[in-house]
Every structure is written in C-alpha cells, then in structure tokens.
C-alpha cells in the first residue's frame, strides 16, 4: 500500500465513487452548484443562473444541441 500525501489510491477511488453517486442523485437548483455533465442542467438551475436579477423571469424548458468535441466539450443550449 503506497501512501502519498497521507491518502492511498484505494481511498481516492472510494471517494470518487461516492461523490459520483451523490452527484448522480442530485438535482441542480442553486446557482453555486455546477453541473458535472450537460444532462445535469435543469430549467430551474438555468433560471437561477441566468435570471437571478430579473424578478419573474424563468427558463421553462431547454434543449441541448449535438455535442462538439475538440480540445474541450461544447454544446449549445436552446432556451424556452
């Protein structure tokens, strides 16, 4: 068992799996939360991020465009 900086690879792996499972079960609503994937984005989260200074404004729906892969992942998000 190799220890680097006081933590083992097995401990890192277990923590990764725990955090991935927790992220899969959460629904984004707070603008301080960041989506892990494009599929995690919700209308509620988009409203919180985009309309926080516009009372009454709301994103009622959204659709993801096809992925564009390169040196980064990109997708257009269409709002309604």
Backbone bond lengths (Angstrom), bond angles and torsions (degrees), N, CA, C in turn:
res aa  C-N    CA-C-N  psi(-1)  N-CA   C-N-CA  omega(-1)  CA-C   N-CA-C  phi
1 X - - - 1.441 - - 1.519 108.59 -
2 X 1.317 114.95 120.77 1.462 120.25 -177.42 1.527 109.43 -100.01
3 X 1.301 116.23 131.70 1.471 120.64 178.61 1.526 108.94 -112.74
4 X 1.316 113.83 128.67 1.466 120.61 173.74 1.519 106.48 -128.10
5 X 1.278 116.85 127.35 1.457 122.70 -179.85 1.534 111.18 56.87
6 X 1.323 118.07 30.60 1.448 121.55 174.55 1.512 115.61 79.27
7 X 1.318 119.80 11.02 1.463 121.98 -179.47 1.531 109.27 -139.14
8 X 1.321 116.68 142.76 1.462 119.94 -178.97 1.522 110.15 -93.85
9 X 1.318 115.55 164.19 1.458 121.31 177.17 1.522 110.18 -61.61
10 X 1.325 118.22 -39.51 1.465 121.76 178.63 1.526 110.95 -61.44
11 X 1.325 116.98 -39.85 1.464 120.57 178.32 1.532 111.06 -65.84
12 X 1.308 116.65 -39.56 1.468 121.12 177.13 1.520 109.77 -63.78
13 X 1.333 116.84 -44.38 1.460 121.58 -179.64 1.527 110.86 -62.04
14 X 1.311 117.58 -44.92 1.470 121.22 179.07 1.520 110.68 -62.13
15 X 1.323 117.17 -43.44 1.459 120.97 179.62 1.528 110.65 -64.36
16 X 1.316 117.39 -40.60 1.467 121.67 178.05 1.518 110.58 -59.30
17 X 1.333 116.90 -47.50 1.459 120.82 -179.31 1.528 111.08 -64.17
18 X 1.308 117.12 -39.52 1.462 121.27 177.84 1.524 110.53 -62.21
19 X 1.318 117.25 -48.30 1.462 120.83 -178.46 1.522 111.77 -67.06
20 X 1.324 118.00 -35.64 1.463 121.65 177.22 1.518 110.44 -64.35
21 X 1.331 117.00 -43.24 1.464 121.09 178.52 1.524 110.82 -64.56
22 X 1.311 117.32 -42.99 1.470 120.65 178.80 1.529 110.56 -62.73
23 X 1.315 117.49 -41.31 1.462 121.31 -179.92 1.524 111.28 -65.77
24 X 1.318 116.96 -35.75 1.460 120.86 -179.52 1.520 111.70 -67.31
25 X 1.315 117.75 -25.20 1.460 121.84 -176.76 1.522 113.24 -98.22
26 X 1.315 118.39 3.86 1.459 119.19 -177.60 1.525 110.31 -101.11
27 X 1.313 114.77 153.97 1.460 121.83 174.58 1.522 106.90 -114.48
28 X 1.304 116.43 121.93 1.457 120.52 -178.33 1.519 110.86 -69.55
29 X 1.311 117.16 133.80 1.458 122.32 175.03 1.519 110.55 -144.72
30 X 1.306 117.01 -32.85 1.459 122.41 -177.51 1.530 109.19 -84.04
31 X 1.334 118.00 131.42 1.466 119.39 -179.01 1.529 113.86 -63.56
32 X 1.323 117.06 -17.02 1.466 119.90 177.86 1.526 112.07 -80.24
33 X 1.330 117.38 -15.48 1.468 120.94 175.36 1.523 108.34 -80.03
34 X 1.307 116.46 139.32 1.458 120.45 177.55 1.520 110.05 -111.35
35 X 1.324 116.89 136.14 1.464 119.22 178.67 1.524 111.19 -69.26
36 X 1.318 114.89 143.29 1.463 120.13 176.77 1.528 110.10 -83.34
37 X 1.322 115.92 -31.94 1.460 120.25 177.61 1.525 108.69 -137.13
38 X 1.314 116.37 165.85 1.467 120.16 178.66 1.527 110.93 -62.46
39 X 1.315 116.94 -32.47 1.458 121.25 -179.14 1.525 112.48 -68.58
40 X 1.326 117.83 -16.77 1.469 121.77 177.85 1.529 112.60 -77.73
41 X 1.323 117.97 -16.44 1.459 121.93 -177.01 1.528 109.11 -68.39
42 X 1.333 115.75 132.83 1.469 121.66 178.45 1.524 109.61 -122.09
43 X 1.332 116.33 161.18 1.459 120.70 176.61 1.528 110.30 -61.87
44 X 1.321 117.43 -37.18 1.466 121.37 178.62 1.519 110.68 -62.05
45 X 1.327 116.67 -44.84 1.465 120.21 179.47 1.525 110.48 -66.34
46 X 1.327 117.94 -43.56 1.460 120.50 178.77 1.527 111.16 -60.05
47 X 1.327 117.27 -40.55 1.457 120.80 176.91 1.525 110.31 -61.52
48 X 1.321 116.74 -45.49 1.466 120.77 -179.32 1.527 111.27 -61.81
49 X 1.315 117.41 -36.34 1.463 121.69 -178.05 1.527 112.10 -80.51
50 X 1.322 116.91 -44.50 1.462 120.50 -171.38 1.522 114.86 -91.40
51 X 1.317 117.64 -24.80 1.466 119.61 -172.52 1.518 112.97 -120.26
52 X 1.304 117.18 23.73 1.473 118.92 -175.29 1.520 112.84 -64.09
53 X 1.310 118.55 -23.21 1.469 120.33 179.66 1.523 112.46 -108.55
54 X 1.339 117.00 15.55 1.459 121.35 -179.90 1.527 108.70 -127.11
55 X 1.329 116.84 90.09 1.465 120.14 -178.32 1.529 111.77 -56.24
56 X 1.317 116.04 134.99 1.460 121.79 178.08 1.515 114.53 88.42
57 X 1.324 117.94 -17.22 1.466 120.13 178.96 1.518 109.18 -76.81
58 X 1.324 115.78 142.96 1.459 119.89 -179.59 1.521 110.61 -151.55
59 X 1.289 115.92 141.95 1.460 121.93 169.38 1.521 104.94 -85.71
60 X 1.326 116.92 119.27 1.468 119.62 -177.46 1.524 112.51 -96.41
61 X 1.321 115.43 -15.65 1.458 119.34 177.55 1.517 110.12 -169.02
62 X 1.300 115.24 165.51 1.465 119.87 177.23 1.515 109.17 -155.48
63 X 1.325 114.35 160.28 1.459 121.44 178.73 1.511 108.05 -139.73
64 X 1.319 116.51 140.05 1.467 121.98 179.80 1.518 110.10 -94.01
65 X 1.312 116.43 135.03 1.462 121.92 174.31 1.525 108.79 -78.44
66 X 1.291 116.59 175.39 1.466 120.75 179.77 1.524 109.85 -64.62
67 X 1.318 117.17 148.42 1.471 119.83 178.87 1.522 111.84 -65.32
68 X 1.311 116.17 148.37 1.455 123.59 173.24 1.522 106.18 -125.21
69 X 1.302 115.38 108.56 1.460 120.27 -176.50 1.523 110.19 -102.72
70 X 1.287 115.44 144.63 1.460 122.87 177.15 1.511 106.66 -166.53
71 X 1.320 116.03 -126.62 1.455 118.54 175.47 1.524 111.08 -76.83
72 X 1.346 115.60 -10.17 1.466 121.84 174.39 1.525 107.86 -147.99
73 X 1.309 116.48 166.77 1.462 121.16 176.28 1.515 108.51 -93.52
74 X 1.327 115.80 134.33 1.459 120.77 -179.94 1.522 109.16 -135.83
75 X 1.330 115.76 144.97 1.464 121.21 171.67 1.511 108.22 -150.91
76 X 1.308 115.57 137.97 1.452 118.86 172.17 1.514 107.86 -78.00
77 X 1.328 115.57 145.87 1.455 121.99 177.34 1.526 106.50 -119.17
78 X 1.332 116.15 119.31 1.453 121.49 178.93 1.526 108.09 -95.52
79 X 1.333 116.35 129.03 1.463 121.84 -175.87 1.521 111.21 -107.55
80 X 1.345 114.62 148.62 1.458 121.22 171.24 1.495 108.97 -131.42
